[in-house]
Amino acid sequence: MFRERWLLGLIVGLVAAAAFILLQPKEFASFRTEASLLFETRKDRVLNIPDVVDTNVQSVSELNTHMEQLRSQTFFDYALASFTPTEAKRIQEAYRNPDQPDAPLPSLAEIIRPNFSLFARRGTMIITIVVTNRDPENAALIANRLARRYIDFNLDRANTGTNSAIVFLRSQAEDMRNQVEAAENSLQAYRAKHNIAALGQNQSVVLQKVSSVGNELVRAQMEQVEVRSTLEKIAEYQASGKDLLQIAPILGYGQVAGLAARLADLRAARALLEQKYLRAHPRMRENSLQIQETTQLLADNIAMAVAHLQTRLNVASQYEERLRAELAEAQKNVHELDKVSIDYNLLEQEAATKRATYARIVDRLNEASVASQLENVNIKLFDPAYVPGLPIGSPFVMACVKGGALGLFLFLAVPLGFGLLDTRVKTVAHVEQGLGQTLLGAVKQIKGLGETERAHAFRLHKDGALEESYRGIYSEIDIRSTAPLPKVIAITSTMPGDGKSLTSSNLAAAFAAHGRRTVLVDCDLRRPSLHRIYGASGARGWSQWAQSPLPPEEKGRPATIAVAENLDLLPAGGMAKNPTEILDRLSSSGLLKQLTSTYDVVMLDTPPVAVFPDALLLCRHCNELIYVCKVGAVRLSLVRRTLDRIRETGVSVLGLVLNQMPEARLHAYGYQGYGSQRTDYYEAYAKSSVAS
């Protein structure tokens, strides 16, 4: 695709690049500077007090959060508010257009926002703020101001959060103090009411019994789960017809493993015996009996294993029921003893939790009060921005680079894009994959030969490559043809100029050269050309014979012209105004039957099938059809529809012949058929064969 259209891509690319460069607006030199912020992962502390609002950076994701915050509109508005009117005016003056001195100046946001970018240095906790501006001092001023204002922005946010936390902690401390007092009073009252000091010490014995029974109950349940799982697996294997010996409890039960091994040995021995003896041999019979006995014993043992597992499940279930009864009895006994103790423990635990919570809130309140007096941000100005001395490249050079990139892209994209949109039949893949047809051969384009010379290329040996192409096509036809001789072969194409007549002439010569008595019939009554190719008169032909009112026995058979050994020509007899009627007479007059009685191959050169219906009329009386396509002349969809119409006639389509394919494309698309090499290749090969 690129090779065919590279010149178009080059022209489009050059035009687009030139237009891009010429249409670029006038640009001014820009200066670039950077300011860096360091985000510390651990902040040095005067006191061991954690900040209420933690601004420490612990991961790269948090660093990305800071970058998004730097890009946010909230911070941008916060930073813009710090520029004084004098600074704002100085920044805006640098963007005044000398050609339009009275034009309104852009706003401060319109200048800073598009020329401000960020990037994080790999492997570090450093964010670099990059600013470009037409004035170098303004660039440094903006970069440093953004960096310092971001530090202030985080400091204000941290202090605001700390003060809010102090107010919240004070309120929580007062509420928790009241809850602690209420819990202490409830605990004292419960202790006095139930005489907690005299509570019996037999709780531990009852609790130990409950624990033991509970552990046994868990073991019984786990055993049931294990056995039930094994039984379900056995049922699944039985339902799906799998081998139960793959289940470990089955294989490990009793004699199952030994019987399985013995059965495998017997079957292996049978395989050896089958190589020596017939089925009725005593040793074969003995082996069969042993296999049957072992198989039965194995099945019985497997059944016993399954029954054993079912028994284990029943015993475990009964044991679980007894344990549940004992556990319920023990729990009932301990319930009364535990009730008072549990209630007391809950009250005591609740009181202790509230005391601990109150203590932590008070400690946190004190820490927050101290932390509010300390610096509460971990962001440092790592590297301030300096006034740049040189601009960042020439605007014209940058425009040329961008234009060149655009031109290169179009140079590559335009040929490929047009190639993808081009659906004309041009390649071997189009025939075999796009149309699902067999490629009989490809005839490459040969310059320097006229139409008549190309039509006789095979017979008169005009070009070795063309000659080999038609030999290859003949071989493909001979291999793929299923119709016996004699037979009628139609050759057609999609549109005029595809080269069907040239292909017909050369293929007829190829059939004749291989000893097939061949007659080439010109059935193109709209534009007959075979008589001109062979230098014969076009005044008389089979059309006059078909229109003759004489009876068939008096008419005889139309005269043919001997062209070469085994090759005759039957001209059309000039153009006709009623071609379909004459073609219908051809098929009904018995002429084709007369020709097949004399010739092995009757080859019909028909009009283009996508333009005229003539070929479809003839296809009903033909055995096979060859379809000729000129490379790059017709679209895949049209050929596909035409082939569908041809198949409806019942004729067998042998395949397609690609005509006038450029030699470079033969190799580019991987086609290595006969005739795809250069002429000097065949000459050199012939010379080397003679020399050897």
C-alpha positions in Angstrom: 0.0 0.0 0.0 2.8 2.4 0.9 4.9 1.7 -2.2 1.9 2.5 -4.5 0.9 5.7 -2.9 4.1 7.1 -1.3 4.2 10.0 -3.8 0.7 11.1 -2.8 1.7 10.9 0.9 4.9 12.9 0.2 2.9 15.7 -1.6 0.3 15.9 1.1 2.9 15.8 3.9 4.9 18.6 2.3 1.9 20.8 1.6 0.5 20.3 5.2 3.9 21.0 6.8 4.4 24.1 4.7 0.9 25.3 5.5 1.3 24.6 9.2 4.6 26.6 9.3 3.2 29.5 7.3 -0.1 29.7 9.2 1.6 29.7 12.7 0.8 33.0 14.5 3.7 35.2 15.4 5.3 34.0 18.6 7.6 35.7 21.1 10.6 34.2 22.8 9.7 32.5 26.1 11.9 32.0 29.2 11.6 28.9 31.4 12.5 28.5 35.1 11.8 26.0 37.9 11.1 26.1 41.6 11.2 22.8 43.7 9.3 21.8 46.8 10.5 19.1 49.1 7.8 17.0 50.9 9.5 15.5 54.0 8.3 12.0 55.0 9.2 12.6 58.7 9.2 16.0 60.4 11.6 16.8 63.3 9.6 17.4 66.5 10.5 19.5 69.5 8.0 17.5 71.6 6.8 14.0 71.0 3.3 15.2 70.1 1.6 14.1 66.9 -0.1 16.8 64.8 -3.9 16.8 64.9 -3.9 17.4 61.1 -1.0 15.2 59.7 0.6 16.7 56.6 3.5 14.2 56.4 3.8 12.4 53.0 4.0 8.7 53.5 3.6 7.4 49.9 3.8 8.3 46.2 0.0 8.4 46.1 0.0 11.2 48.7 2.6 13.0 46.6 0.2 12.7 43.6 -2.5 14.2 45.8 -0.3 17.3 46.4 0.2 17.6 42.7 -3.5 17.6 42.0 -4.0 20.1 44.8 -1.3 22.4 43.2 -3.3 22.2 39.9 -6.6 22.9 41.6 -8.6 26.1 41.0 -8.8 26.7 44.8 -5.0 27.0 45.2 -4.7 28.9 41.9 -7.1 31.6 43.2 -5.3 31.6 46.5 -2.0 32.2 44.7 -3.3 34.9 42.4 -4.6 36.9 45.3 -1.0 37.3 46.6 0.2 39.3 43.5 0.2 43.1 44.1 -1.3 45.4 41.5 2.3 46.5 40.6 3.4 42.9 40.0 0.3 42.0 38.1 0.7 45.0 35.8 4.4 44.2 35.2 3.4 40.6 34.2 0.7 41.8 31.9 2.9 44.4 30.1 5.2 41.6 28.9 2.3 40.3 26.8 1.4 43.5 25.1 1.4 43.0 21.3 3.6 45.7 19.6 1.5 45.5 16.5 -1.7 46.2 18.5 -0.7 48.5 21.4 -4.3 49.5 22.1 -5.6 45.9 22.4 -6.7 44.8 25.9 -4.1 42.9 27.9 -4.8 39.3 28.9 -5.7 38.7 32.6 -3.2 37.4 35.1 -4.9 34.0 35.2 -4.8 33.8 31.3 -1.1 34.4 31.4 -0.1 32.2 34.4 -2.4 29.2 34.0 -1.5 27.9 30.5 2.3 28.5 31.2 2.4 26.6 34.5 3.2 22.8 34.8 4.3 20.3 37.4 6.3 17.1 37.4 7.6 14.9 40.2 11.3 13.9 40.2 11.6 10.1 40.0 12.6 8.4 43.2 12.3 11.5 45.3 9.7 13.4 47.3 10.3 16.6 45.2 7.7 18.4 43.0 9.1 20.8 40.5 7.0 23.8 39.5 7.8 24.9 35.9 6.8 28.4 34.7 7.4 29.9 31.2 7.0 33.7 30.6 8.0 36.2 28.0 10.0 38.1 30.7 12.7 36.1 32.6 12.2 38.1 35.8 8.5 37.5 35.7 9.0 33.8 35.2 11.2 33.6 38.4 8.7 35.8 40.3 5.7 33.6 39.4 7.5 30.3 40.1 8.8 31.4 43.5 5.4 32.9 44.4 3.5 29.7 43.6 6.0 27.6 45.6 5.8 29.8 48.7 2.1 30.3 48.5 1.6 26.5 48.4 3.5 26.2 51.7 1.3 29.0 53.2 -1.8 27.3 51.8 -1.0 24.0 53.6 0.0 25.8 56.8 -3.4 27.7 56.9 -5.2 24.5 56.2 -3.4 22.6 59.0 -3.9 25.4 61.6 -7.6 25.6 60.7 -8.0 21.9 61.2 -6.1 22.0 64.5 -8.2 24.8 66.0 -11.4 22.9 64.9 -10.0 19.8 66.6 -9.4 21.6 69.9 -13.0 22.8 70.1 -14.3 19.4 69.3 -12.0 17.7 71.9 -13.1 20.0 74.7 -16.8 19.2 74.0 -16.1 15.5 74.0 -14.1 15.7 77.2 -17.0 17.3 79.1 -19.5 14.7 77.8 -17.2 11.8 78.6 -16.6 13.1 82.2 -20.3 13.0 82.9 -20.5 9.4 81.5 -17.6 8.2 83.7 -19.4 9.6 86.8 -22.6 7.8 85.9 -20.9 4.5 85.2 -19.0 4.6 88.6 -22.3 5.2 90.5 -24.0 2.3 88.7 -21.1 -0.1 89.5 -21.1 0.7 93.2 -24.9 0.2 93.5 -24.7 -3.2 91.7 -21.8 -4.4 94.0 -23.8 -3.6 97.1 -27.0 -5.2 95.9 -25.6 -8.6 94.8 -22.8 -8.9 97.4 -20.1 -9.6 94.7 -17.4 -10.4 97.3 -19.3 -13.6 98.4 -19.8 -15.0 94.9 -19.0 -18.8 94.8 -15.7 -20.0 93.4 -17.3 -23.1 91.7 -17.6 -21.1 88.4 -14.3 -22.3 87.1 -15.2 -26.0 87.5 -18.5 -25.5 85.6 -16.8 -23.4 82.9 -14.1 -26.0 82.4 -16.8 -28.7 81.9 -18.6 -26.4 79.3 -15.3 -25.9 77.6 -14.5 -29.6 77.4 -18.0 -30.6 76.1 -17.8 -27.7 73.6 -14.4 -29.0 72.2 -15.8 -32.5 71.9 -18.9 -31.1 70.1 -16.7 -29.3 67.6 -14.7 -32.5 67.0 -17.9 -34.4 66.3 -19.2 -31.7 64.0 -15.8 -31.6 62.1 -15.9 -35.4 61.7 -19.4 -35.2 60.3 -18.3 -32.5 57.9 -15.4 -34.5 56.7 -17.4 -37.8 56.3 -20.3 -35.9 54.7 -17.9 -34.2 52.2 -16.4 -37.6 51.3 -19.9 -39.1 50.8 -21.0 -36.1 48.6 -17.8 -36.5 46.6 -18.5 -40.3 46.2 -22.1 -39.5 45.0 -20.7 -36.9 42.5 -18.2 -39.4 41.2 -20.8 -42.1 40.8 -23.2 -39.7 39.0 -20.5 -38.6 36.5 -19.0 -42.1 36.1 -15.6 -41.2 37.6 -13.3 -43.7 39.3 -14.0 -43.9 43.1 -10.4 -45.0 43.6 -9.3 -41.4 43.2 -11.0 -40.7 46.6 -8.4 -41.3 49.4 -10.7 -42.8 52.0 -12.0 -45.3 49.5 -8.5 -46.2 48.3 -7.2 -46.5 51.9 -10.0 -48.8 53.2 -9.3 -52.5 53.7 -8.0 -54.3 50.7 -9.1 -51.7 48.2 -5.6 -50.5 47.3 -4.3 -54.1 47.0 -7.2 -55.2 44.9 -6.9 -52.2 42.6 -3.1 -52.9 42.1 -3.9 -56.6 41.5 -6.6 -55.6 38.9 -4.1 -53.3 37.1 -1.5 -56.1 37.0 -4.1 -58.6 35.6 -5.1 -56.1 32.9 -1.5 -55.4 32.0 -0.9 -59.2 31.8 -3.9 -59.5 29.6 -2.5 -56.9 27.2 0.6 -59.0 26.9 -1.4 -62.2 26.5 -3.5 -60.7 23.8 -0.4 -60.2 21.7 0.3 -63.9 21.8 -3.0 -65.8 22.2 -6.5 -65.7 21.0 -9.5 -65.1 23.3 -10.3 -68.8 23.7 -6.9 -69.7 24.9 -6.9 -71.3 28.5 -4.5 -68.6 29.8 -6.7 -65.9 28.3 -9.8 -67.5 30.0 -8.0 -67.9 33.3 -7.0 -64.2 33.1 -10.6 -63.2 32.3 -11.9 -65.1 35.4 -9.2 -63.6 37.6 -10.1 -60.1 36.3 -13.9 -60.8 37.0 -13.2 -62.1 40.5 -10.9 -59.2 41.3 -13.3 -56.6 39.9 -16.1 -58.1 42.0 -14.0 -58.1 45.1 -12.9 -54.6 44.5 -16.5 -53.5 44.0 -17.5 -55.2 47.2 -14.7 -53.6 49.1 -15.6 -50.2 47.7 -19.3 -50.7 48.7 -18.0 -51.7 52.2 -15.9 -48.6 52.3 -19.0 -46.4 51.4 -21.0 -48.3 54.1 -18.3 -47.7 56.6 -18.3 -44.0 55.9 -22.1 -43.9 56.3 -21.8 -45.7 59.6 -19.2 -43.2 60.8 -21.6 -40.4 59.9 -24.4 -41.9 61.8 -22.3 -42.6 64.9 -20.9 -39.0 64.8 -24.4 -37.6 64.5 -25.6 -39.6 67.5 -22.5 -38.6 69.5 -23.2 -34.9 68.6 -26.8 -35.2 69.9 -25.5 -36.5 73.3 -22.9 -33.8 73.5 -25.5 -31.1 72.8 -27.7 -32.5 75.6 -24.7 -32.4 78.1 -23.7 -29.0 76.9 -27.2 -27.6 77.3 -27.3 -29.0 80.9 -23.9 -27.6 81.8 -24.8 -24.2 80.3 -28.1 -24.2 82.3 -26.1 -24.9 85.5 -23.5 -22.2 84.8 -26.0 -19.7 83.6 -27.3 -18.8 87.1 -23.7 -18.5 88.4 -22.5 -16.4 85.5 -25.5 -14.1 85.3 -24.5 -11.9 88.2 -20.8 -12.1 87.4 -21.3 -11.2 83.7 -23.5 -8.3 84.5 -20.9 -7.0 87.0 -18.1 -7.5 84.6 -19.9 -5.7 81.9 -20.6 -2.8 84.2 -17.0 -2.8 85.3 -15.7 -3.0 81.7 -17.9 -0.2 80.6 -16.7 2.0 83.4 -13.1 1.2 82.7 -13.5 1.9 79.0 -15.1 5.2 79.6 -12.3 6.1 82.1 -9.7 5.2 79.5 -11.5 7.1 76.8 -11.8 10.1 79.0 -8.1 10.0 79.8 -7.1 9.7 76.1 -9.4 12.6 75.1 -7.8 14.8 77.9 -4.3 13.8 76.8 -5.2 14.5 73.1 -6.6 17.9 74.1 -3.4 18.9 75.8 -1.3 17.7 72.9 -3.5 19.6 70.4 -3.1 22.8 72.5 0.7 22.5 72.3 0.7 21.4 68.6 -1.3 24.5 67.7 1.6 26.6 68.8 4.2 24.8 66.6 4.8 24.9 62.8 2.4 22.3 61.4 3.6 21.7 57.8 6.4 19.5 56.4 6.8 21.2 53.0 10.1 23.1 52.3 11.3 25.2 49.4 14.0 22.9 48.1 15.3 25.0 45.2 14.1 28.5 44.4 13.6 29.7 40.9 16.3 31.8 39.3 16.1 34.3 36.6 16.8 32.4 33.3 19.4 34.0 31.0 18.4 32.4 27.6 15.0 31.8 25.9 13.8 28.2 25.4 14.4 27.8 21.6 13.3 29.8 18.6 9.6 29.9 17.8 10.3 29.4 14.1 12.5 26.3 14.8 9.7 24.9 17.0 7.1 25.5 14.3 9.4 23.8 11.7 9.9 20.8 14.0 6.1 20.5 14.6 5.4 21.0 10.9 8.0 18.3 10.0 6.4 15.9 12.4 3.0 16.6 10.9 4.4 16.1 7.4 6.1 12.8 8.3 2.9 11.5 9.9 0.9 12.4 6.8 3.6 10.9 4.6 3.1 7.6 6.3 -0.6 7.8 7.2 -2.0 9.0 3.8 -0.8 6.0 1.7 -1.7 3.5 4.4 -5.2 5.1 4.9 -6.0 5.2 1.2 -4.7 1.6 1.0 -7.0 0.4 3.7 -10.0 2.2 2.1 -9.2 0.7 -1.3 -11.3 -2.4 -1.7 -10.4 -3.3 -5.3 -9.1 -6.7 -6.1 -5.3 -6.3 -6.0 -3.7 -9.1 -4.0 -3.7 -12.8 -3.5 -5.3 -12.3 -0.1 -8.2 -10.5 -1.7 -9.0 -13.6 -3.8 -8.4 -16.3 -1.2 -9.7 -14.5 1.9 -11.9 -11.7 0.7 -13.7 -13.7 -2.0 -13.1 -17.3 -0.7 -12.0 -18.4 -4.2 -9.0 -20.3 -5.5 -6.3 -18.3 -7.2 -5.4 -20.1 -10.4 -2.6 -17.8 -11.2 -1.3 -14.2 -11.5 -0.1 -12.8 -14.9 2.3 -10.1 -14.3 2.4 -6.8 -16.2 4.9 -6.9 -19.1 5.9 -3.7 -20.7 7.0 -3.5 -24.3 4.5 -6.0 -25.8 1.4 -5.0 -27.7 -2.0 -6.5 -27.3 -1.6 -9.0 -30.1 1.9 -10.1 -28.9 0.5 -10.6 -25.3 -2.4 -12.7 -26.8 0.2 -15.0 -28.5 2.8 -14.8 -25.7 2.5 -18.6 -24.9 2.2 -19.9 -28.4 4.9 -17.7 -29.9 7.2 -17.7 -26.9 7.2 -13.9 -26.6 8.1 -13.7 -22.9 9.4 -16.5 -20.7 7.7 -15.1 -17.6 4.3 -14.8 -19.3 4.7 -18.3 -20.7 5.4 -19.8 -17.3 2.4 -17.9 -15.8 0.0 -19.6 -18.3 1.7 -23.0 -17.7 1.1 -22.5 -14.0 -2.6 -21.6 -14.6 -3.0 -24.6 -16.9 -1.6 -26.8 -14.1 -3.9 -25.4 -11.5 -6.9 -25.9 -13.8 -5.8 -29.5 -14.6 -5.4 -30.3 -10.9 -8.7 -28.7 -9.7 -10.9 -29.7 -12.6 -13.4 -32.4 -11.8 -15.2 -32.5 -15.1 -14.1 -35.2 -17.5 -13.0 -34.5 -21.1 -14.6 -33.4 -23.4 -15.9 -30.3 -21.6 -16.9 -26.7 -22.2 -15.0 -24.0 -20.3 -16.3 -20.4 -20.2 -13.9 -17.5 -19.6 -15.4 -14.2 -18.4 -14.6 -11.1 -16.4 -16.3 -8.4 -14.5 -15.7 -5.4 -16.7 -14.3 -4.7 -20.2 -10.6 -4.4 -20.4 -9.8 -7.0 -17.7 -7.9 -9.1 -20.3 -10.3 -12.1 -20.6 -9.7 -12.4 -24.4 -5.9 -12.4 -24.0 -6.2 -15.0 -21.2 -8.5 -17.1 -23.3 -6.0 -17.0 -26.3 -3.0 -18.0 -24.1 -4.9 -20.7 -22.1 -6.2 -22.2 -25.3 -2.7 -22.4 -26.6 -1.6 -24.0 -23.3 -4.3 -26.6 -23.5 -3.3 -27.3 -27.1 0.4 -27.5 -26.2 -0.4 -30.2 -23.7 -2.1 -32.4 -26.3 -5.7 -31.3 -25.7 -7.6 -30.8 -28.9 -8.9 -27.2 -28.3 -11.3 -24.9 -30.1 -11.5 -21.2 -29.0 -15.0 -19.9 -29.6 -15.6 -16.1 -29.6 -19.0 -15.6 -27.9 -18.6 -11.9 -27.4 -21.2 -10.7 -30.0 -21.0 -7.2 -28.6 -17.4 -6.6 -29.2 -15.7 -9.6 -30.9 -11.9 -9.4 -30.8 -10.4 -12.9 -31.3 -10.6 -12.7 -35.1 -8.5 -9.5 -35.0 -6.0 -11.1 -32.6 -5.5 -14.1 -35.0 -5.6 -12.0 -38.2 -8.7 -13.7 -39.5 -11.8 -12.2 -41.2 -14.6 -11.3 -38.9 -17.3 -11.3 -41.6 -18.2 -15.0 -41.1 -18.6 -17.0 -38.0 -20.9 -19.2 -35.9 -23.5 -16.4 -35.5 -24.4 -16.6 -39.2 -24.6 -20.3 -38.9 -26.9 -20.1 -35.9 -29.2 -17.6 -37.7 -29.4 -19.7 -40.9 -33.0 -20.9 -41.5 -31.6 -24.2 -43.0 -32.3 -27.5 -41.2 -29.3 -28.7 -39.0 -28.5 -31.6 -41.4 -28.1 -29.1 -44.3 -26.2 -26.5 -42.3 -23.6 -28.9 -41.1 -21.1 -27.3 -38.7 -19.6 -23.8 -38.9 -16.1 -23.7 -40.3 -13.2 -23.3 -37.9 -9.8 -21.8 -38.5 -6.7 -23.9 -37.8 -4.3 -21.8 -35.7 -1.8 -24.3 -34.5 -1.5 -28.0 -33.8 -4.5 -29.0 -31.7 -5.8 -25.4 -31.7 -8.7 -24.1 -33.8 -10.5 -20.8 -33.7 -14.3 -20.3 -34.3 -14.9 -16.5 -34.8 -18.1 -14.8 -33.7 -19.0 -13.5 -37.2 -19.2 -9.8 -36.3 -21.3 -7.7 -33.9 -25.0 -8.5 -33.4 -27.9 -6.3 -32.5 -29.7 -9.3 -30.8 -26.8 -11.1 -29.0 -28.9 -12.8 -26.3 -31.2 -14.4 -28.9 -28.3 -15.6 -31.0 -26.6 -17.0 -27.9 -29.8 -18.8 -27.0 -29.8 -20.4 -30.5 -26.2 -21.4 -30.0 -27.1 -23.4 -26.9 -30.2 -24.9 -28.4 -28.8 -25.7 -31.9 -26.6 -28.5 -30.7 -23.4 -26.7 -31.8 -21.7 -27.2 -28.4 -22.5 -31.0 -28.6 -21.0 -31.1 -32.1 -17.8 -29.3 -30.9 -17.4 -31.6 -27.9 -17.6 -34.6 -30.2 -14.6 -33.3 -32.1 -12.6 -31.4 -29.5 -11.4 -32.2 -25.9 -11.8 -28.6 -24.7 -14.3 -26.1 -26.0 -13.3 -22.7 -24.6 -15.9 -19.9 -24.8 -14.7 -16.2 -24.6 -17.8 -14.5 -23.2 -18.7 -10.8 -22.6 -18.1 -9.2 -19.2 -20.6 -10.8 -16.8 -21.2 -7.7 -14.7 -22.2 -5.6 -17.7 -24.1 -8.1 -19.9 -26.2 -11.2 -19.2 -24.6 -13.1 -22.1 -22.2 -15.1 -20.0 -24.9 -16.2 -17.5 -26.9 -17.6 -20.4 -23.9 -19.6 -21.6 -22.9 -20.8 -18.1 -25.9 -23.0 -18.0 -24.4 -25.1 -20.8 -20.8 -25.1 -19.6 -19.0 -27.5 -17.3 -16.5 -25.0 -15.7 -15.8 -21.3 -15.6 -12.6 -19.3 -15.2 -12.9 -15.7 -13.9 -10.4 -13.1 -15.0 -9.8 -9.9 -12.9 -7.5 -7.0 -13.8 -5.5 -6.0 -10.8 -6.9 -2.8 -9.2 -9.7 -2.4 -11.7 -12.8 -3.8 -9.9 -14.0 -3.8 -6.3 -14.4 -6.9 -4.1 -18.1 -6.4 -3.5 -18.9 -6.3 -7.2 -16.8 -9.5 -7.9 -18.5 -11.2 -5.0 -22.0 -10.3 -6.2 -21.1 -11.4 -9.8 -19.7 -14.7 -8.6 -22.9 -15.3 -6.6 -25.0 -14.8 -9.8 -22.7 -17.2 -11.7 -23.0 -19.9 -9.1 -26.8 -19.7 -9.5 -26.4 -21.1 -13.0 -24.9 -24.3 -11.7 -21.5 -24.0 -13.4 -18.4 -24.9 -11.4 -16.1 -21.9 -10.8 -12.5 -23.2 -11.0 -11.0 -20.0 -9.7 -9.7 -16.5 -10.5 -6.8 -15.3 -12.7 -5.3 -12.0 -11.7 -4.2 -10.1 -14.8 -1.6 -7.4 -15.2 -0.2 -7.6 -11.7 2.9 -5.5 -11.2 6.0 -7.6 -10.7 6.9 -5.8 -7.5 3.5 -6.6 -6.0 3.9 -10.3 -6.8 6.8 -10.5 -4.3 5.5 -7.8 -1.9 2.3 -9.9 -1.3 4.2 -13.2 -1.1 2.9 -14.8 -4.3 5.5 -17.2 -5.6 3.6 -19.0 -8.4 4.8 -19.9 -11.8 5.8 -16.9 -13.8 6.4 -14.6 -10.8 10.1 -14.5 -11.4 11.9 -12.2 -13.8 12.6 -13.4 -17.4 16.3 -13.6 -16.8 15.7 -16.0 -13.9 14.3 -18.7 -16.3 17.0 -18.1 -18.8 19.7 -18.4 -16.2 18.1 -21.6 -14.9 17.9 -23.1 -18.4 21.6 -22.3 -19.1 22.7 -23.8 -15.8 20.7 -27.0 -16.6 22.4 -27.3 -20.0 25.8 -26.7 -18.6 25.3 -29.3 -16.0 
